[in-house]
């Protein structure tokens, strides 16, 4: 199997992985928002009730755009990868490679931004749950602890949901970084091929110009 075929095989694998991992982003985020009564826990802040340390008060929920952006990215990834898989759009030409490289770059930057948003926003929520006077020792255990808030949220499996979204986002970032690198490699490969063919054509034209007239004179019939 040639290097070109290996590159195509690796790209197909990356598209399949990205398609699967896209479900790890938007499904957990959607379920989490549903259980949190349409609130986004990313970058949330609040206070523990000093008289009842099992109750969160004055909660300021994170912007819905923080969770909404993740939902949007997950759905877009699913559709884009499905397009490449079903239509076999694996850039068999220079133009296809360039367009796929641009798509990969845009999605890679968006995924990096979304991954940072999830990681940092979720860390702030975990700090809220574990900071004194809370008796919760770790964020992982918080989903098994019963506490109350003014918004009547359902905290079941929130840690699992957000960790799945975080894993899916960072893993997809790696997939699209790989796709961007392979697309750039194919662009360079096509460019080298075009340069080589152009050099061959120039050399052929030079030889024709240099030896063509003499050869035609040698084979010119002698008049009788």
Steps between C-alpha positions, in 0.01 A plus 500: 500500500644834390546804720210676328264209572615489862427871534148450364445205734614706801271783396199269472579366847525854639164592346337192651648575842389862480148391404479269802658751736259774393227315691718524811467878480143602425309211661650537853469879482137477391413251776681709758316818405170314511570371851621841612172658397650663186785654703867477399730400785814623324643806679217492756551675832311510829519457876436228752238581760690544825205378706443200276816389320300259284340788309644717223366854485538805278606287206604693193491250217748509219410651162286274286735575212774301677291181483324599178830536317588143597166374373552687175854366453391142569219512245718670238770237546248221457368649175840589353655161571189324372533700178861392450429137587187457285616695196857373521620861475858410574654778288643314206601831339696805601184711539328236716803478727514877536130526590523214748808660651309825551203315653737309727671820614170672583361200689830445679502859630134479600560172682799642685288793616215270604734263683648786701149627575384163633815428700528841667124546549457157655796560730330813634181303568700233684673769707158633599392155620818415692602833653425552874261492672398214272559151635543356150859383469521451124301596194476138391317412821268799477264324259429245773442758774154643559497877517236756421486816294242764432455381140400140577770345284568130455872442557501130421801404283596863427870415549478209256319713243750785511801269495359325195452837327852605595647173373304521174604860441873451557504171308326663205754781512778242460313334210459826311857604572606174336266563205641849456858365498417227249318747275802733512727205418288413197509862385880495515504167318276632223713813473818295464334284236385805304847655526659178376261472205555866413877443504464197274287698253748789496791262438310328220423833335866603531617178336244536222612858435867401506496183292170520318596709199822299437312173513238626264772616256670160511183324405391760243467330158758603232339661196553318173 
